[in-house]
Structure formats: structure tokens, C-alpha cells
Amino acid sequence: MRVLHLKIPDSVEKNDNELTMMIAAKLYEDGVLSSGQAAELAGLSKRSFIELLGKYGVSLFSSSLDDLESDISNA
């Protein structure tokens, strides 16, 4: 696992946990991480991570046409 150090301006009124969740949610949304990997990054259970996604404007469900077609064919 890599460690990343960021210098966040004091004007950003977010705590470390919230910033980590924002990063994890974005990486999940972009398909870089699975929900389990993103939850681990955020330091949460998978269930807790999924429950918080909406707060960060991220849908649990993919919006790509390819994913939708794949879901339909697998149903």
C-alpha cells in the first residue's frame, strides 16, 4: 500500500476522515476501486461505505450503458 501526504489549506473545513471518504468515493465512482477496496481505504465496513455514498453524490449503481446491458444480460 502506498502512502500519500497532502497539504490541505486550512480554509478547507473537512476533517481527515471526510477527506479520505471523498477520495475513496471518487475512486469508486471512477471504477478504479471496488466498493470493498474503497471501504477499506475509507476505514469503514463495506456496508457503512455504501450507505454514505449518497452523501458524496455517488450512486451505488453504474450509469454506463455497457454496465446496464451487462446487468440485463446477466439477469
Distance bins in CASP14 RR format, pairs under 12 A and 6 or more apart:
PFRMAT RR
TARGET T0000
AUTHOR 0000-0000-0000
RMODE 2
METHOD distances of the structure
MODEL  1
1 37 0 0 0 0 0 1 0 0 0 0 0
1 40 0 0 0 0 1 0 0 0 0 0 0
1 41 0 0 0 0 1 0 0 0 0 0 0
2 41 0 0 0 0 0 1 0 0 0 0 0
3 41 0 0 0 0 0 1 0 0 0 0 0
4 19 0 0 0 0 0 1 0 0 0 0 0
4 20 0 0 0 0 0 1 0 0 0 0 0
4 23 0 0 0 0 1 0 0 0 0 0 0
4 27 0 0 0 0 0 1 0 0 0 0 0
4 41 0 0 0 0 0 1 0 0 0 0 0
5 16 0 0 0 0 0 1 0 0 0 0 0
6 12 0 0 0 0 0 1 0 0 0 0 0
6 14 0 0 0 0 0 1 0 0 0 0 0
6 16 0 0 0 0 1 0 0 0 0 0 0
6 19 1 0 0 1 0 0 0 0 0 0 0
6 20 0 0 0 0 0 1 0 0 0 0 0
6 22 0 0 0 0 0 1 0 0 0 0 0
6 23 0 0 0 0 1 0 0 0 0 0 0
7 19 0 0 0 0 0 1 0 0 0 0 0
8 14 1 0 0 1 0 0 0 0 0 0 0
8 15 0 0 0 0 0 1 0 0 0 0 0
8 16 0 0 0 0 1 0 0 0 0 0 0
8 18 0 0 0 0 0 1 0 0 0 0 0
8 19 1 0 0 1 0 0 0 0 0 0 0
8 20 0 0 0 0 0 1 0 0 0 0 0
8 22 0 0 0 0 0 1 0 0 0 0 0
8 23 0 0 0 0 0 1 0 0 0 0 0
9 19 0 0 0 0 0 1 0 0 0 0 0
12 18 0 0 0 0 1 0 0 0 0 0 0
12 19 1 0 0 1 0 0 0 0 0 0 0
12 22 0 0 0 0 0 1 0 0 0 0 0
13 19 0 0 0 0 0 1 0 0 0 0 0
14 20 0 0 0 0 1 0 0 0 0 0 0
14 21 0 0 0 0 1 0 0 0 0 0 0
14 22 1 0 0 1 0 0 0 0 0 0 0
14 23 0 0 0 0 0 1 0 0 0 0 0
14 56 0 0 0 0 0 1 0 0 0 0 0
15 21 0 0 0 0 1 0 0 0 0 0 0
15 22 0 0 0 0 0 1 0 0 0 0 0
16 22 0 0 0 0 0 1 0 0 0 0 0
16 23 0 0 0 0 0 1 0 0 0 0 0
16 42 0 0 0 0 0 1 0 0 0 0 0
16 43 0 0 0 0 0 1 0 0 0 0 0
17 23 0 0 0 0 0 1 0 0 0 0 0
17 24 0 0 0 0 0 1 0 0 0 0 0
17 41 0 0 0 0 0 1 0 0 0 0 0
17 42 1 0 0 1 0 0 0 0 0 0 0
17 43 0 0 0 0 1 0 0 0 0 0 0
17 44 0 0 0 0 1 0 0 0 0 0 0
17 48 0 0 0 0 0 1 0 0 0 0 0
17 52 0 0 0 0 0 1 0 0 0 0 0
18 24 0 0 0 0 0 1 0 0 0 0 0
18 25 0 0 0 0 0 1 0 0 0 0 0
18 42 0 0 0 0 1 0 0 0 0 0 0
18 44 0 0 0 0 0 1 0 0 0 0 0
18 52 0 0 0 0 1 0 0 0 0 0 0
18 55 0 0 0 0 1 0 0 0 0 0 0
18 56 0 0 0 0 1 0 0 0 0 0 0
19 25 0 0 0 0 0 1 0 0 0 0 0
19 26 0 0 0 0 0 1 0 0 0 0 0
19 41 0 0 0 0 0 1 0 0 0 0 0
19 42 0 0 0 0 0 1 0 0 0 0 0
19 56 0 0 0 0 0 1 0 0 0 0 0
20 26 0 0 0 0 0 1 0 0 0 0 0
20 27 0 0 0 0 0 1 0 0 0 0 0
20 38 0 0 0 0 0 1 0 0 0 0 0
20 39 0 0 0 0 0 1 0 0 0 0 0
20 40 0 0 0 0 0 1 0 0 0 0 0
20 41 1 0 0 1 0 0 0 0 0 0 0
20 42 1 0 1 0 0 0 0 0 0 0 0
20 43 1 0 0 1 0 0 0 0 0 0 0
20 44 0 0 0 0 1 0 0 0 0 0 0
20 49 0 0 0 0 0 1 0 0 0 0 0
20 52 0 0 0 0 0 1 0 0 0 0 0
20 56 0 0 0 0 0 1 0 0 0 0 0
21 27 0 0 0 0 0 1 0 0 0 0 0
21 28 0 0 0 0 0 1 0 0 0 0 0
21 38 0 0 0 0 1 0 0 0 0 0 0
21 39 0 0 0 0 1 0 0 0 0 0 0
21 41 0 0 0 0 1 0 0 0 0 0 0
21 42 1 0 1 0 0 0 0 0 0 0 0
21 43 0 0 0 0 1 0 0 0 0 0 0
21 44 1 0 0 1 0 0 0 0 0 0 0
21 48 0 0 0 0 1 0 0 0 0 0 0
21 49 1 0 0 1 0 0 0 0 0 0 0
21 50 0 0 0 0 0 1 0 0 0 0 0
21 51 0 0 0 0 0 1 0 0 0 0 0
21 52 1 0 0 1 0 0 0 0 0 0 0
21 53 0 0 0 0 1 0 0 0 0 0 0
21 54 0 0 0 0 0 1 0 0 0 0 0
21 55 0 0 0 0 1 0 0 0 0 0 0
21 56 1 0 0 1 0 0 0 0 0 0 0
21 57 0 0 0 0 0 1 0 0 0 0 0
21 58 0 0 0 0 0 1 0 0 0 0 0
22 28 0 0 0 0 0 1 0 0 0 0 0
22 29 0 0 0 0 0 1 0 0 0 0 0
22 38 0 0 0 0 0 1 0 0 0 0 0
22 41 0 0 0 0 0 1 0 0 0 0 0
22 42 0 0 0 0 1 0 0 0 0 0 0
22 52 0 0 0 0 0 1 0 0 0 0 0
22 53 0 0 0 0 0 1 0 0 0 0 0
22 54 0 0 0 0 0 1 0 0 0 0 0
22 55 0 0 0 0 1 0 0 0 0 0 0
22 56 1 0 0 1 0 0 0 0 0 0 0
22 57 0 0 0 0 0 1 0 0 0 0 0
22 58 0 0 0 0 1 0 0 0 0 0 0
23 29 0 0 0 0 0 1 0 0 0 0 0
23 30 0 0 0 0 0 1 0 0 0 0 0
23 32 0 0 0 0 0 1 0 0 0 0 0
23 33 0 0 0 0 1 0 0 0 0 0 0
23 38 0 0 0 0 1 0 0 0 0 0 0
23 41 1 0 0 1 0 0 0 0 0 0 0
23 42 0 0 0 0 1 0 0 0 0 0 0
23 43 0 0 0 0 0 1 0 0 0 0 0
23 56 0 0 0 0 0 1 0 0 0 0 0
23 58 0 0 0 0 0 1 0 0 0 0 0
24 30 0 0 0 0 0 1 0 0 0 0 0
24 31 0 0 0 0 0 1 0 0 0 0 0
24 32 0 0 0 0 1 0 0 0 0 0 0
24 33 1 0 0 1 0 0 0 0 0 0 0
24 34 0 0 0 0 0 1 0 0 0 0 0
24 35 0 0 0 0 1 0 0 0 0 0 0
24 36 0 0 0 0 1 0 0 0 0 0 0
24 37 0 0 0 0 1 0 0 0 0 0 0
24 38 1 0 1 0 0 0 0 0 0 0 0
24 39 1 0 0 1 0 0 0 0 0 0 0
24 40 0 0 0 0 1 0 0 0 0 0 0
24 41 1 0 1 0 0 0 0 0 0 0 0
24 42 1 0 1 0 0 0 0 0 0 0 0
24 43 0 0 0 0 1 0 0 0 0 0 0
24 44 0 0 0 0 1 0 0 0 0 0 0
24 46 0 0 0 0 0 1 0 0 0 0 0
24 48 0 0 0 0 0 1 0 0 0 0 0
24 49 1 0 0 1 0 0 0 0 0 0 0
24 50 0 0 0 0 0 1 0 0 0 0 0
24 52 0 0 0 0 1 0 0 0 0 0 0
24 53 0 0 0 0 1 0 0 0 0 0 0
24 56 0 0 0 0 1 0 0 0 0 0 0
24 58 0 0 0 0 1 0 0 0 0 0 0
25 31 0 0 0 0 0 1 0 0 0 0 0
25 32 0 0 0 0 0 1 0 0 0 0 0
25 33 0 0 0 0 1 0 0 0 0 0 0
25 35 0 0 0 0 0 1 0 0 0 0 0
25 38 1 0 0 1 0 0 0 0 0 0 0
25 39 0 0 0 0 0 1 0 0 0 0 0
25 41 0 0 0 0 1 0 0 0 0 0 0
25 42 1 0 0 1 0 0 0 0 0 0 0
25 44 0 0 0 0 0 1 0 0 0 0 0
25 49 0 0 0 0 1 0 0 0 0 0 0
25 50 0 0 0 0 0 1 0 0 0 0 0
25 51 0 0 0 0 0 1 0 0 0 0 0
25 52 1 0 0 1 0 0 0 0 0 0 0
25 53 1 0 1 0 0 0 0 0 0 0 0
25 54 0 0 0 0 1 0 0 0 0 0 0
25 55 0 0 0 0 1 0 0 0 0 0 0
25 56 1 0 1 0 0 0 0 0 0 0 0
25 57 1 0 0 1 0 0 0 0 0 0 0
25 58 1 0 1 0 0 0 0 0 0 0 0
25 59 0 0 0 0 0 1 0 0 0 0 0
25 60 0 0 0 0 0 1 0 0 0 0 0
26 32 0 0 0 0 1 0 0 0 0 0 0
26 33 0 0 0 0 1 0 0 0 0 0 0
26 38 0 0 0 0 1 0 0 0 0 0 0
26 41 0 0 0 0 0 1 0 0 0 0 0
26 42 0 0 0 0 0 1 0 0 0 0 0
26 53 0 0 0 0 0 1 0 0 0 0 0
26 56 1 0 0 1 0 0 0 0 0 0 0
26 57 0 0 0 0 1 0 0 0 0 0 0
26 58 1 0 0 1 0 0 0 0 0 0 0
27 33 1 0 1 0 0 0 0 0 0 0 0
27 34 0 0 0 0 1 0 0 0 0 0 0
27 35 0 0 0 0 0 1 0 0 0 0 0
27 36 0 0 0 0 0 1 0 0 0 0 0
27 37 0 0 0 0 1 0 0 0 0 0 0
27 38 1 0 1 0 0 0 0 0 0 0 0
27 39 0 0 0 0 0 1 0 0 0 0 0
27 40 0 0 0 0 0 1 0 0 0 0 0
27 41 1 0 0 1 0 0 0 0 0 0 0
27 42 0 0 0 0 1 0 0 0 0 0 0
27 49 0 0 0 0 0 1 0 0 0 0 0
27 53 0 0 0 0 0 1 0 0 0 0 0
27 56 0 0 0 0 0 1 0 0 0 0 0
27 58 0 0 0 0 0 1 0 0 0 0 0
28 34 1 0 0 1 0 0 0 0 0 0 0
28 35 1 0 0 1 0 0 0 0 0 0 0
28 36 0 0 0 0 1 0 0 0 0 0 0
28 37 1 0 0 1 0 0 0 0 0 0 0
28 38 1 1 0 0 0 0 0 0 0 0 0
28 39 0 0 0 0 1 0 0 0 0 0 0
28 40 0 0 0 0 0 1 0 0 0 0 0
28 41 0 0 0 0 1 0 0 0 0 0 0
28 42 0 0 0 0 1 0 0 0 0 0 0
28 44 0 0 0 0 0 1 0 0 0 0 0
28 46 0 0 0 0 0 1 0 0 0 0 0
28 49 1 0 0 1 0 0 0 0 0 0 0
28 50 0 0 0 0 1 0 0 0 0 0 0
28 52 0 0 0 0 0 1 0 0 0 0 0
28 53 1 0 0 1 0 0 0 0 0 0 0
28 54 0 0 0 0 0 1 0 0 0 0 0
28 56 0 0 0 0 1 0 0 0 0 0 0
28 57 0 0 0 0 0 1 0 0 0 0 0
28 58 1 0 0 1 0 0 0 0 0 0 0
28 59 0 0 0 0 0 1 0 0 0 0 0
28 60 0 0 0 0 1 0 0 0 0 0 0
28 61 0 0 0 0 0 1 0 0 0 0 0
28 62 0 0 0 0 0 1 0 0 0 0 0
29 35 0 0 0 0 0 1 0 0 0 0 0
29 38 0 0 0 0 1 0 0 0 0 0 0
29 53 0 0 0 0 1 0 0 0 0 0 0
29 54 0 0 0 0 0 1 0 0 0 0 0
29 56 0 0 0 0 1 0 0 0 0 0 0
29 57 0 0 0 0 1 0 0 0 0 0 0
29 58 1 0 1 0 0 0 0 0 0 0 0
29 59 1 0 0 1 0 0 0 0 0 0 0
29 60 0 0 0 0 1 0 0 0 0 0 0
29 61 0 0 0 0 0 1 0 0 0 0 0
29 62 0 0 0 0 1 0 0 0 0 0 0
29 63 0 0 0 0 1 0 0 0 0 0 0
29 64 0 0 0 0 0 1 0 0 0 0 0
30 38 0 0 0 0 0 1 0 0 0 0 0
30 58 0 0 0 0 1 0 0 0 0 0 0
30 62 0 0 0 0 0 1 0 0 0 0 0
30 63 0 0 0 0 0 1 0 0 0 0 0
30 64 0 0 0 0 0 1 0 0 0 0 0
31 37 0 0 0 0 1 0 0 0 0 0 0
31 38 0 0 0 0 1 0 0 0 0 0 0
31 58 0 0 0 0 0 1 0 0 0 0 0
31 62 0 0 0 0 1 0 0 0 0 0 0
31 63 0 0 0 0 0 1 0 0 0 0 0
31 64 0 0 0 0 1 0 0 0 0 0 0
31 67 0 0 0 0 0 1 0 0 0 0 0
32 38 0 0 0 0 1 0 0 0 0 0 0
32 41 0 0 0 0 0 1 0 0 0 0 0
33 39 0 0 0 0 1 0 0 0 0 0 0
33 40 0 0 0 0 1 0 0 0 0 0 0
33 41 1 0 0 1 0 0 0 0 0 0 0
33 42 0 0 0 0 1 0 0 0 0 0 0
33 46 0 0 0 0 0 1 0 0 0 0 0
33 49 0 0 0 0 0 1 0 0 0 0 0
33 58 0 0 0 0 0 1 0 0 0 0 0
34 40 0 0 0 0 1 0 0 0 0 0 0
34 41 0 0 0 0 0 1 0 0 0 0 0
34 46 0 0 0 0 1 0 0 0 0 0 0
34 49 0 0 0 0 0 1 0 0 0 0 0
34 50 0 0 0 0 0 1 0 0 0 0 0
35 41 0 0 0 0 0 1 0 0 0 0 0
35 42 0 0 0 0 0 1 0 0 0 0 0
35 44 0 0 0 0 0 1 0 0 0 0 0
35 45 0 0 0 0 0 1 0 0 0 0 0
35 46 1 0 1 0 0 0 0 0 0 0 0
35 47 0 0 0 0 1 0 0 0 0 0 0
35 48 0 0 0 0 0 1 0 0 0 0 0
35 49 1 0 0 1 0 0 0 0 0 0 0
35 50 1 0 0 1 0 0 0 0 0 0 0
35 51 0 0 0 0 0 1 0 0 0 0 0
35 52 0 0 0 0 0 1 0 0 0 0 0
35 53 0 0 0 0 1 0 0 0 0 0 0
35 58 0 0 0 0 0 1 0 0 0 0 0
35 59 0 0 0 0 0 1 0 0 0 0 0
35 60 1 0 0 1 0 0 0 0 0 0 0
35 61 0 0 0 0 0 1 0 0 0 0 0
35 62 0 0 0 0 0 1 0 0 0 0 0
36 42 0 0 0 0 1 0 0 0 0 0 0
36 43 0 0 0 0 0 1 0 0 0 0 0
36 44 0 0 0 0 1 0 0 0 0 0 0
36 45 0 0 0 0 1 0 0 0 0 0 0
36 46 1 0 1 0 0 0 0 0 0 0 0
36 47 0 0 0 0 0 1 0 0 0 0 0
36 48 0 0 0 0 0 1 0 0 0 0 0
36 49 1 0 0 1 0 0 0 0 0 0 0
36 50 0 0 0 0 1 0 0 0 0 0 0
36 53 0 0 0 0 0 1 0 0 0 0 0
37 43 0 0 0 0 0 1 0 0 0 0 0
37 44 0 0 0 0 0 1 0 0 0 0 0
37 46 0 0 0 0 1 0 0 0 0 0 0
37 49 0 0 0 0 1 0 0 0 0 0 0
38 44 0 0 0 0 1 0 0 0 0 0 0
38 45 0 0 0 0 0 1 0 0 0 0 0
38 46 0 0 0 0 1 0 0 0 0 0 0
38 48 0 0 0 0 0 1 0 0 0 0 0
38 49 1 0 0 1 0 0 0 0 0 0 0
38 50 0 0 0 0 1 0 0 0 0 0 0
38 52 0 0 0 0 0 1 0 0 0 0 0
38 53 0 0 0 0 1 0 0 0 0 0 0
38 56 0 0 0 0 0 1 0 0 0 0 0
38 58 0 0 0 0 1 0 0 0 0 0 0
38 60 0 0 0 0 0 1 0 0 0 0 0
39 45 1 0 0 1 0 0 0 0 0 0 0
39 46 1 0 1 0 0 0 0 0 0 0 0
39 47 0 0 0 0 1 0 0 0 0 0 0
39 48 1 0 0 1 0 0 0 0 0 0 0
39 49 1 1 0 0 0 0 0 0 0 0 0
39 50 1 0 0 1 0 0 0 0 0 0 0
39 51 0 0 0 0 0 1 0 0 0 0 0
39 52 0 0 0 0 1 0 0 0 0 0 0
39 53 0 0 0 0 0 1 0 0 0 0 0
40 46 0 0 0 0 1 0 0 0 0 0 0
40 48 0 0 0 0 0 1 0 0 0 0 0
40 49 0 0 0 0 1 0 0 0 0 0 0
41 49 0 0 0 0 1 0 0 0 0 0 0
42 48 0 0 0 0 1 0 0 0 0 0 0
42 49 1 0 1 0 0 0 0 0 0 0 0
42 50 0 0 0 0 0 1 0 0 0 0 0
42 51 0 0 0 0 0 1 0 0 0 0 0
42 52 0 0 0 0 1 0 0 0 0 0 0
42 53 0 0 0 0 0 1 0 0 0 0 0
42 55 0 0 0 0 0 1 0 0 0 0 0
42 56 0 0 0 0 0 1 0 0 0 0 0
42 58 0 0 0 0 0 1 0 0 0 0 0
43 49 0 0 0 0 1 0 0 0 0 0 0
43 52 0 0 0 0 0 1 0 0 0 0 0
44 50 0 0 0 0 1 0 0 0 0 0 0
44 51 0 0 0 0 1 0 0 0 0 0 0
44 52 1 0 0 1 0 0 0 0 0 0 0
44 53 0 0 0 0 0 1 0 0 0 0 0
45 51 0 0 0 0 1 0 0 0 0 0 0
45 52 0 0 0 0 0 1 0 0 0 0 0
46 52 0 0 0 0 0 1 0 0 0 0 0
46 53 0 0 0 0 0 1 0 0 0 0 0
46 60 0 0 0 0 0 1 0 0 0 0 0
47 53 0 0 0 0 0 1 0 0 0 0 0
47 60 0 0 0 0 0 1 0 0 0 0 0
48 55 0 0 0 0 0 1 0 0 0 0 0
49 55 0 0 0 0 0 1 0 0 0 0 0
49 56 0 0 0 0 0 1 0 0 0 0 0
49 58 0 0 0 0 0 1 0 0 0 0 0
49 60 0 0 0 0 1 0 0 0 0 0 0
50 56 0 0 0 0 0 1 0 0 0 0 0
50 58 0 0 0 0 1 0 0 0 0 0 0
50 59 0 0 0 0 0 1 0 0 0 0 0
50 60 1 0 1 0 0 0 0 0 0 0 0
50 61 0 0 0 0 0 1 0 0 0 0 0
51 58 0 0 0 0 0 1 0 0 0 0 0
51 60 0 0 0 0 1 0 0 0 0 0 0
52 58 0 0 0 0 1 0 0 0 0 0 0
52 60 0 0 0 0 0 1 0 0 0 0 0
53 59 1 0 0 1 0 0 0 0 0 0 0
53 60 1 0 1 0 0 0 0 0 0 0 0
53 61 0 0 0 0 0 1 0 0 0 0 0
54 60 0 0 0 0 1 0 0 0 0 0 0
54 61 0 0 0 0 0 1 0 0 0 0 0
57 63 0 0 0 0 0 1 0 0 0 0 0
59 67 0 0 0 0 0 1 0 0 0 0 0
61 67 0 0 0 0 1 0 0 0 0 0 0
61 68 0 0 0 0 1 0 0 0 0 0 0
61 71 0 0 0 0 1 0 0 0 0 0 0
62 68 1 0 0 1 0 0 0 0 0 0 0
62 69 0 0 0 0 0 1 0 0 0 0 0
62 70 0 0 0 0 1 0 0 0 0 0 0
62 71 1 0 0 1 0 0 0 0 0 0 0
63 71 0 0 0 0 0 1 0 0 0 0 0
64 70 0 0 0 0 1 0 0 0 0 0 0
64 71 0 0 0 0 0 1 0 0 0 0 0
65 71 0 0 0 0 0 1 0 0 0 0 0
65 72 0 0 0 0 0 1 0 0 0 0 0
66 72 0 0 0 0 0 1 0 0 0 0 0
66 73 0 0 0 0 0 1 0 0 0 0 0
67 73 0 0 0 0 0 1 0 0 0 0 0
67 74 0 0 0 0 0 1 0 0 0 0 0
68 74 0 0 0 0 0 1 0 0 0 0 0
68 75 0 0 0 0 0 1 0 0 0 0 0
69 75 0 0 0 0 0 1 0 0 0 0 0
END
